[in-house]
Amino acid sequence: MVYFSAELLKLALRIPVLKQLLAGYEPIKRTAFSREIRQILLGHDSFLLQDQYR
């Protein structure tokens, strides 16, 4: 279900009006996500901890 949600989101982001509305919900790759989780666990800064992701 997550995969299909991400694919629908990627499709919606191709439409300029929806891109502005959904900009904060763009999917990121698993490798990038795991690197950011590692940064958080090690006590470093991460873009996932910014207000736009809460």
N, CA, C and O of each residue as an XYZ file, in Angstrom:
216
protein
N       0.819     -1.192      0.000
C       0.000      0.000      0.000
C       0.870      1.266      0.000
O       0.523      2.264     -0.632
N       1.991      1.215      0.708
C       2.894      2.365      0.762
C       3.470      2.646     -0.623
O       3.581      3.800     -1.036
N       3.828      1.597     -1.322
C       4.397      1.755     -2.666
C       3.412      2.475     -3.584
O       3.785      3.414     -4.288
N       2.151      2.032     -3.575
C       1.152      2.645     -4.440
C       0.884      4.097     -4.048
O       0.654      4.945     -4.910
N       0.915      4.375     -2.763
C       0.737      5.756     -2.303
C       1.861      6.641     -2.821
O       1.624      7.761     -3.273
N       3.090      6.129     -2.752
C       4.244      6.894     -3.234
C       4.162      7.108     -4.741
O       4.492      8.189     -5.229
N       3.730      6.099     -5.478
C       3.598      6.241     -6.926
C       2.524      7.264     -7.287
O       2.716      8.056     -8.209
N       1.412      7.258     -6.584
C       0.370      8.253     -6.816
C       0.865      9.656     -6.495
O       0.551     10.615     -7.201
N       1.635      9.763     -5.431
C       2.188     11.059     -5.047
C       3.162     11.558     -6.103
O       3.136     12.737     -6.455
N       4.018     10.685     -6.613
C       4.949     11.082     -7.665
C       4.203     11.547     -8.909
O       4.614     12.505     -9.563
N       3.124     10.878     -9.229
C       2.308     11.277    -10.375
C       1.668     12.645    -10.131
O       1.662     13.497    -11.020
N       1.136     12.851     -8.943
C       0.494     14.125     -8.609
C       1.495     15.275     -8.603
O       1.131     16.413     -8.901
N       2.757     14.991     -8.265
C       3.770     16.045     -8.222
C       4.159     16.545     -9.609
O       4.850     17.557     -9.727
N       3.733     15.865    -10.640
C       3.987     16.331    -12.011
C       3.042     17.451    -12.417
O       3.307     18.151    -13.395
N       1.957     17.636    -11.697
C       0.983     18.679    -11.984
C       1.373     19.920    -11.172
O       1.411     19.862     -9.943
N       1.662     21.038    -11.841
C       2.196     22.221    -11.145
C       1.388     22.679     -9.927
O       1.972     22.994     -8.890
N       0.078     22.719    -10.032
C      -0.751     23.186     -8.908
C      -0.618     22.236     -7.720
O      -0.470     22.671     -6.578
N      -0.673     20.950     -7.999
C      -0.555     19.964     -6.918
C       0.856     19.929     -6.350
O       1.047     19.647     -5.167
N       1.846     20.217     -7.193
C       3.235     20.208     -6.719
C       3.430     21.230     -5.604
O       4.133     20.963     -4.629
N       2.815     22.384     -5.746
C       2.926     23.410     -4.709
C       2.261     22.951     -3.416
O       2.783     23.191     -2.328
N       1.129     22.304     -3.532
C       0.398     21.845     -2.348
C       1.072     20.661     -1.653
O       1.000     20.531     -0.430
N       1.714     19.814     -2.420
C       2.273     18.570     -1.887
C       3.799     18.591     -1.740
O       4.410     17.544     -1.525
N       4.406     19.750     -1.852
C       5.867     19.848     -1.853
C       6.501     19.209     -0.614
O       7.565     18.601     -0.722
N       5.891     19.328      0.523
C       6.465     18.765      1.746
C       6.285     17.271      1.894
O       6.783     16.679      2.851
N       5.587     16.655      0.967
C       5.297     15.228      1.063
C       6.027     14.390      0.020
O       5.681     13.228     -0.193
N       7.024     14.963     -0.625
C       7.744     14.224     -1.652
C       8.447     13.018     -1.035
O       9.097     13.139      0.003
N       8.317     11.864     -1.668
C       8.967     10.672     -1.125
C      10.487     10.766     -1.281
O      10.991     11.358     -2.236
N      11.201     10.176     -0.335
C      12.646     10.106     -0.438
C      13.041      8.639     -0.537
O      12.278      7.758     -0.141
N      14.220      8.381     -1.061
C      14.687      7.007     -1.225
C      14.977      6.389      0.135
O      15.283      7.087      1.102
N      14.876      5.082      0.188
C      15.138      4.369      1.443
C      16.537      4.609      1.961
O      16.740      4.743      3.168
N      17.511      4.666      1.059
C      18.892      4.873      1.488
C      19.055      6.243      2.151
O      19.724      6.368      3.177
N      18.440      7.263      1.558
C      18.520      8.600      2.147
C      17.798      8.637      3.489
O      18.274      9.255      4.441
N      16.648      7.972      3.560
C      15.891      7.926      4.802
C      16.686      7.216      5.891
O      16.723      7.683      7.029
N      17.317      6.104      5.562
C      18.086      5.366      6.571
C      19.301      6.164      7.035
O      19.675      6.099      8.206
N      19.922      6.920      6.121
C      21.046      7.782      6.528
C      20.578      8.847      7.515
O      21.265      9.139      8.494
N      19.409      9.425      7.255
C      18.876     10.457      8.147
C      18.495      9.872      9.508
O      18.715     10.515     10.534
N      17.936      8.681      9.532
C      17.612      8.022     10.804
C      18.887      7.760     11.589
O      18.920      7.934     12.807
N      19.933      7.342     10.889
C      21.237      7.114     11.544
C      21.757      8.415     12.153
O      22.257      8.424     13.277
N      21.635      9.512     11.405
C      22.067     10.816     11.912
C      21.314     11.174     13.194
O      21.912     11.660     14.154
N      20.021     10.935     13.206
C      19.197     11.249     14.380
C      19.625     10.400     15.567
O      19.774     10.910     16.678
N      19.822      9.106     15.337
C      20.210      8.202     16.424
C      21.585      8.532     16.989
O      21.849      8.297     18.168
N      22.463      9.077     16.146
C      23.796      9.469     16.602
C      23.804     10.861     17.236
O      24.836     11.318     17.728
N      22.658     11.525     17.222
C      22.544     12.837     17.853
C      22.919     14.002     16.964
O      23.107     15.116     17.453
N      23.030     13.770     15.677
C      23.374     14.834     14.730
C      22.106     15.463     14.162
O      21.004     14.947     14.349
N      22.278     16.586     13.467
C      21.143     17.258     12.829
C      20.655     16.456     11.626
O      21.425     15.742     10.984
N      19.377     16.584     11.336
C      18.783     15.917     10.183
C      17.679     16.794      9.627
O      16.984     17.477     10.380
N      17.514     16.778      8.310
C      16.434     17.565      7.723
C      15.069     16.994      8.102
O      14.060     17.687      7.970
N      15.016     15.765      8.563
C      13.742     15.182      8.998
C      13.221     15.805     10.284
O      12.035     15.697     10.596
N      14.097     16.451     11.022
C      13.688     17.077     12.287
C      13.259     18.527     12.113
O      12.911     19.186     13.093
N      13.277     19.029     10.902
C      12.830     20.402     10.656
C      11.322     20.471     10.804
O      10.635     19.459     10.667
N      10.808     21.650     11.081
C       9.375     21.850     11.335
C       8.482     21.385     10.196
O       7.362     20.935     10.440
N       8.952     21.482      8.958
C       8.103     21.097      7.833
C       7.860     19.588      7.790
O       6.956     19.145      7.082
N       8.629     18.792      8.515
C       8.457     17.348      8.519
C       7.772     16.840      9.757
O       7.673     15.626      9.935
N       7.295     17.704     10.617
C       6.609     17.271     11.844
C       5.139     17.329     11.677
O       4.398     17.001     12.604
